[in-house]
Amino acid sequence: MSEEAVVAKKGPYGVVVEKGKTYWWCACGLSKSQPFCDGSHKDTGFEPVKYVAEDDVMVAFCGCKRSRHMPHCDDTHISIKEEDINGDDET
C-alpha cells in the first residue's frame, strides 16, 4: 500500500455533474478515468469517495489527491513541488 496517493493532476478537474447522480471520486490517483474511480485502487488501501450531486453544476474535483476537503479541490496543489509528484502531471 502506498502511503500517499498518486498526483493525477496538479490542479482540479472541472466536471458538470447532474443533480441526484452519484459519482465515485478516485482517491488513489491511479484511475485512468480521472477524476472518477475505475477500480485501480484494488490492493492499495485507498477507497473511492462517494459524491452525490445536489444540483446541475460545475464541480472542481481535486486532481492532486491531497485536498483537506475531498473530493473538492481546495488549492492544496499550489503547494506541491514538482519533485514531490509521484505520478504524471498533466496540467
Number of C-alpha atoms within 10 A of each C-alpha: 10 10 9 13 21 21 25 28 21 24 22 22 21 15 12 13 18 15 12 12 12 13 17 16 26 31 28 25 28 23 18 13 13 18 27 21 22 16 15 17 19 12 10 13 10 18 17 19 14 15 16 13 17 12 12 12 13 13 16 17 24 31 31 28 29 20 16 12 12 17 24 18 22 17 17 18 19 10 8 14 9 9 6 8 16 13 15 13 15 10 10
